């Protein structure tokens, strides 16, 4: 099972993902501004909250179910089906004739929305490599952030100038465009298999979770009704657990949820959901009611959290490369309690900027933590489980939001009761019930004092949740401890076992076959689910000797241990491999068939071990190399690539010419591994470079230029000339500086060859590296050296500081060695 999308189609598919995400994201904010008009038309204020709750209930409940269905049938049909269901619900919402009908159609809308968020995030994991995923996830996070800002504005405009129905109908063109994008550009290969869908489990889960969400969200409901829903949650929850243990294809895999990585990531997501809803609830209350600022200012303080989230996601991959995934996750998680600690310093005289700073810091922590959890979960499972795994994380965060809203509301109410007398508490509620709302709180000193103390106590509760969230991230097994495996194995042995069940190609991408932490996790999970290599060896030894004692002696273990191991193998396979009597041992028919396969597995494993060792030494893999053409003119590029290929013939080195200004960005985001370029140029953090050659600049002149008659040219003699600029114009700038004049700048055609062609056409002169003279010969051009002292052009090789791919590490080691040798000989380095 896999998603197969050509590179040229990915931009359209990402556009479809962003459109569908925007459609769901804006739905949660745009309707708020329309509800007063809807209630005014239909009445039925008692159903007001259910317009929101119905959507949330359906979306949260179906998230996990859609994840499982996508793993069975593929992302495309489930995502398109969910989107179409959402659009049908949107269409009907616009035609609603009462509050009750609107609630029903919102429920339908939410059922469709449950497919969109988890499956779009899953698709990003299917389409993009780990090092590319941060940018796309950052775009998705930006869509959510933008929707929070744009939604209320768009909703207000539609209600005032068109009709409230269009807040639903605007989804139709957006949704149809996204469906068309998925239909035409999403291609996936799904293995045909007979599957029995666990409809009963899905139904029991839906009823149980819906009941739980109602209990958590409807805190002001009658006790008897809430107790009834609580009983439904317990009864249907127990029935669901019973059903899932007996179902052949359970809708929720408990084995998946029990994995330490997924469990800790989902607990983190639950706590992030609580933290998110906590801040979005009480921070605006504090800024308006205690600090006395307008709703716009309160919204701006909260917007800083929304801005910090996508910013952190987009920069996460850089953090991983510079600090490593484990240190980056643990370090950034500390920003959650740090940001909340800033909010603890808020007082009635504080400026809202302080609230904005704390909010922004928390947003950075949330963004990185949430993105890292999604990445780790997606990388720890195969394609056929990625939808379920991703949906489990989204579900945990949604459940945390509902739980957090209840807990935070209770904390605020308890704080109001604790910090006031009975009369004052009643007065607080009366003030909050006035039409002026929070503005009236600020005008009443006694009420504001109680309100401030209650919110400040709630800030402490939020801080404790943030501290707990950070602590849980330290439990996420980013790097696998030795005890996680059934028995201690070397890294090469672990990878070898996984490779023994697949095919390893010598030209495989070294960045995917080396033992990065997340790839190692996959290997360990497969090892836990299958026989170990040593068990195959035990079986083959007994099968070849047909004698337990001699086989045990060959492998250096005791005969009882050998007998126990064979029994364990037979128990795992569920068949007898040997027919034993007191005098002889014979293979059964199943044992004869298994023997051939066991020998092949051992051979493949031994080969895989050797391949893993070679990959670890940098003898296998692939390097993506980017260069500017002028580095090839000097011969530096050819020399280094040829030397490396001679020493590492099994490593594939792919070279491509790239514009100078794009090289640092491509190196930073992982599209290339090494860059040959000409400094000076600005490098992102975490990028290093080594200089291999310093090449003197010369002046290229048209033959007819009077300066061509000179043997060498002083910089000041070039005053008044038009300079044609190459990609790297440092030489031109230095000539002008030494000549004490402002250069007259001409065209910048790109490559050095194009520069020299314009010189031959008498457009102007150019300052170019001397090495170009050996590589490019164009008529009607004369080259002259600059008068001493020389101006030097450098050729450097840039690479990532924290490079972990062994093949690329070997190339970098060669470059460093060459640079040290040249330095020892006193040559330009």
Buried (B, 14 or more C-beta within 10 A) or exposed (E): BBBEBEEEBBEBBBBBBBBBBBBBBBBBBBBBBBBEBBBEEBEBEEBBBBBBBBBBBBBBBBBBBBBBBBBBBBBBBBBBBBBBBBBBBBBBBBEBEEBEBBBBBBBBBBBBBBBBBBBBBBBBBBBBEBBBBBBBBBBBBBBBBBBBBBBBEBBBEBBEEEEBBBBBBBBBEBBBBBBBBBEEBBEBEBEEEEEEBBEBBBBBBBBBBBBBBBBBBBEEBEEEEBEBBBEBBEBBBEBBBEBBEEBEBBBBBEEBBEBBBBBBBBBBBBBBBBBBBBBBBBBBBBBBBBBBBEEEBBBBBBBBBBBBBBBBBBBBBBBBBBBBBBEBBBBBBBBBBBBBBBBEEBEBEBEBEBBBBBBBBBBBBBBBBBBBBBBBBBBBBEBBBBBBBBBBBBBBBBBBBBBBBBBBBEBBBEBBBEBBEEEBBEBBEEBBEEEEEBBBBBEBEEBBBBBBBBBBBBBBBBBEBBBBBBEBBEEBBBBBEEEBBEEEBEBBBBBBBBBBEEEBEEEBBBBBBBBBBBBBBBBBBBBEEBBBBBBBBBBBBBBEBEBBEBBBBBBEBEBEEBBEBBEEBBEEBEBEBBEEEEEEBEBBEBBEEBBEEBBEBBEBBEBBBEBBBBBBEBBBBBBBBBBBBBBBBBBBBEEBBEBBEEEBEBBBBEBEEBEBEBBBEBBBBBBBBBBBBBBEBEBBEBBBBBBBBBBBBBBBBBEEBEBBEBEEBBBEBBEEBBBBBBBBBBBBBBBBEBBEBEBEBBBBBBBBBBBBBBBBEBBBBBBBBBBBBEBBEEEEBBBBBBBEEBBBBBBBBBBBEEBBBBBBBBBBEBBBEBBEEBEEEEEBB
